[in-house]
Amino acid sequence: MDIWESEDHFNRFIEARIAPVLKGELGVHSDPEPKFHPLHRRFVAPGVSGASS
């Protein structure tokens, strides 16, 4: 499970960083079938720096 700011951010990351390695260097020719679900609630532990709530 990953949490992304948006589905578009995820897709751009896959196209720019993951797909070239999988398809070019490793020869993987099948595409993953990710499922997207909205984040309903998130918990940020007290004292964690850099986390916005």
N, C-alpha and C positions, 0 to 999 in steps of 0.2 A: 504494500500500500504506500502510495506517495500522496502528498498534499501539494497542489500547485495553485498558483494565483488564478489561473484560468486554463481552460482546455487549449486555448490558442498558445499559451506559454509552453505547455507540454509538447504540443505538436511542433513548434519551432525548435525546441531542444532536440527532439527525436530526429527531425530532418537535418539539423546542423551538426549534431554531435554523435548520435548513436547509429543512424542509418549508414553513413559512410563507412564506419568500421565494420558493422555487421555484413553489409552487402559487398563492400570492396575488399577488405582484408580477410574476413572470415568466410565469405561466400554463402551467407545465409540469404535465401531468396523468399522466405515466407515473411509476411508482415504480422506483427502482434495485433491482437484485438482487445485493446484496453476498454475498460468500462469506466464511465465517469458518473460520479454521484456528488450532489452538493454537500458541502460541509455544514452541518446544522449547529454544531457547538464545538468549541475548542477550549482546552484548559491550559493555562500558562501557570506554571508553578511560581509561587511567591519567591522573589529574589532572583529570578532568571533575568539576566541583562540582555538587551537587544530584542526582546520580544514585545511587540505591540499588542494591546488587547482590544 
